[in-house]
C-alpha cells in the first residue's frame, strides 16, 4: 500500500458520500487516476475482508455505516503499525537505487545497452528524416 491509498481511505472514512470529482480535485488527479486508486484501494479492502467500495452511476461513492466502521478500524490498525508507506517519488528513487545497489541483479552496462535498444526501436519507427539518420547511426554502431 502507498500513501495515496492511505489518504484516500482516510478521506472516505471522514466523508461516507463523495463524488469522483471531489476526489479528483482534492488529490489534483485525473478521472482515470482516481478510478485506478479506488481499484487499488479495493484490492487492499478485499485482502482485509472488507467489502469493496463501488462507484455509482452518478460517479459517486457512498459508504454504509458498517463499511465505514471497518474502514476506521483498518486505519487504526495501519496507523498503529511501524510500517512506513512511500509516496510515488520515494518509490521511484527506491527502485532506481535498488537497481544499482545489487550488482548481481543488473549491471550498469546491461541497463545502458537495454535502454539504447529501446531508444533505437523508438527511433526506427519515426518519420522525421533527422531522427531516421540517428537511428541508422545506431544500427551502424552495432546495436542491432
VEXNUSE-493621 format. One record per residue (C-alpha): z, y, x; residue in one letter. Coordinates in steps of 0.2 Angstrom, whole numbers, plus 5000, padded with zeros to 4 digits. Layout:
BEGIN
ZYXA...
END
This chain:
BEGIN
500050005000X499750185006X500550355002X499150394990X499650244979X501450284980X501250464975X500150404960X501550284955X502750424956X501650544945X501450404932X503250374931X503550554928X502150584916X501850424905X500250514897X499050594909X497150614910X495950564924X495550754925X497350794929X497450654942X495850724950X496550904951X498250854956X497550754971X495950854974X494850704972X493350644963X493250544947X492750384957X494150404969X495350424955X494750264947X494750174964X496650224967X497050164949X496249994953X497149984970X498750034961X498449894948X498249764962X500049814968X500649804950X499949634947X500649574963X502349634957X502149564940X502049724931X500649754918X499149844923X498850024919X497250054909X496150204907X495750234888X494150284880X494650474881X494850454900X496750454898X498150344904X499550304893X501050204899X502350124886X504250134889X504349954896X503049984909X503750154914X505450074917X504649934928X503750074937X505350164940X506150004946X504749974958X504850144965X506750124968X506349964977X504950044988X505950194992X507450094997X506449985010X506250035028X504350025027X503350175031X501650205022X500250285031X499150415024X497250405027X497150505043X498650405050X497750235046X496150295054X497050345070X498050175070X496450075068X495550165082X496950145094X497149965090X495349935094X495649995112X497349935115X496949755113X495649715126X495449535121X494849595104X493549725108X492949795125X492349975126X490649905131X490549805115X490949955105X489650065113X488249935113X488549895094X488650075090X487050115099X486249965090X486750035073X486050205078X484450135084X484250045067X484550205058X483350305069X481950175067X481950205048X481750395049X480150485045X480550635057X479250625072X480650695084X481850555079X480550425080X480250475098X482150455102X482050285093X480550225104X481550285119X483050175114X481850025112X481050055129X482850065137X483149885132X484249905117X483049805106X
END
